[in-house]
Amino acid sequence: MNPTEPNPAETDAIATEVSPDPNLDNSDLLTPSPLNLGTFLDRLYGTLFLPQVTFEQLKAHPEPIQAAIVIVLVNILETLRLDQGGLFMVIWSVISGLIGWLFFTFLLKQLAGVFQKNVSMPELLSLTGFASLPWLFMAPALSLAPPFRLITAIAVMLWFIIWQIRSVSVVFGIKSWKTLAIIPLAIAGGVVALIWLGNTFKLLFSIF
């Protein structure tokens, strides 16, 4: 008994279903989708324990408002840690912290143009804001016994600096070691700009 030969029409239909359409871009099928960090708490957790994935997600979907909330929390806790109680000091700390954050990010944006990197302010605000999250652990670190206080405080500072460097490197799309030259430039530029601003106000006050 001869085996039944397959129907050519059925064979063509199966081949069409299995073979990808050459006219379609199938790269999305081969590239795994990034981790979905949809909520604010997810981004907080991801910043601490999954920084690279979280920073890339924030670059693709910036959240400057949530980043501003992180800056506000950091400055409020820092004011309480320094025992500078009082509503006025807390408000002043929050306002000055937000202004400093915006100014620092603006300088990074200008440096990005110098290095011919096309980045947006929402991207920079989102990543540098969330990268400030490790500073929340400064108060618990300083509450430890003297033998461990200095070590943990230095560890928190290094954690904060490294996260800032990693966040900027993700936005700029460059290696982390190259970012080491960018952030000091932004800080130095900010200090010079503040000195010029202070001298300008002194000049104006002396005129009046």
C-alpha positions, 0 to 999 in steps of 0.5 A, spaced: 500 500 500 503 506 497 503 512 502 498 518 501 502 523 498 501 530 501 497 535 498 501 541 495 496 546 497 496 544 504 504 544 504 504 551 501 500 553 507 504 550 512 510 553 510 507 560 509 505 559 517 512 557 519 516 561 515 517 569 517 514 574 512 521 577 509 518 583 508 516 584 516 522 586 521 522 580 526 528 583 530 522 584 536 521 577 536 529 576 537 530 581 542 527 580 549 522 586 552 525 590 558 523 589 565 516 592 566 517 597 571 510 600 571 509 603 578 513 608 583 515 603 588 517 598 582 522 603 580 524 605 587 526 597 588 529 597 581 534 603 582 537 600 588 537 592 586 536 593 578 540 599 576 542 598 569 535 595 567 531 601 571 535 606 568 534 604 561 527 603 562 527 610 565 531 613 559 525 609 554 520 612 559 522 618 563 518 620 569 521 626 572 515 628 577 517 621 580 524 623 580 522 630 583 519 626 589 525 622 590 529 629 591 524 631 595 524 625 600 532 625 600 532 633 602 526 632 607 530 626 611 537 630 610 534 636 614 531 631 619 538 628 620 541 634 621 536 636 626 534 642 623 527 641 625 522 646 623 517 647 617 521 653 614 527 649 614 524 643 611 521 647 605 527 651 604 531 644 604 526 642 599 526 648 594 534 649 594 534 641 593 530 642 587 533 648 584 540 645 585 538 638 582 535 642 576 541 646 575 546 640 575 541 637 570 541 643 566 549 643 566 549 636 564 544 637 558 549 643 556 555 638 556 551 633 552 551 638 547 558 639 547 559 631 546 554 631 541 550 627 545 542 628 543 539 627 550 533 630 553 531 634 560 526 629 562 531 623 561 536 627 565 531 629 570 529 622 571 535 618 571 539 623 576 533 624 580 532 616 582 540 615 582 539 620 588 536 614 592 542 611 595 542 618 600 536 616 603 541 610 607 545 616 610 541 617 616 541 609 618 548 609 616 550 615 621 546 612 627 550 606 627 556 605 633 562 609 632 566 603 629 561 602 623 559 609 622 564 612 618 565 605 614 557 605 612 557 613 611 563 612 606 559 606 603 553 610 602 557 616 599 560 611 594 554 608 592 550 615 591 556 617 586 557 610 582 549 610 581 549 618 579 555 616 574 551 610 571 545 614 570 549 619 566 552 614 562 546 610 560 543 617 558 549 619 554 550 612 551 557 612 553 562 608 558 562 609 565 569 611 566 568 616 561 562 619 565 567 620 570 570 626 566 563 629 565 560 630 572 566 633 575 565 638 569 558 639 571 560 640 578 565 645 577 561 649 572 555 649 577 560 652 582 563 657 578 556 659 575 554 660 583 560 664 584 558 669 578 551 669 580 553 671 588 558 676 585 552 679 581 547 680 586 553 683 591 554 688 585 547 690 584 546 691 592 552 695 592 549 700 587 542 700 590 
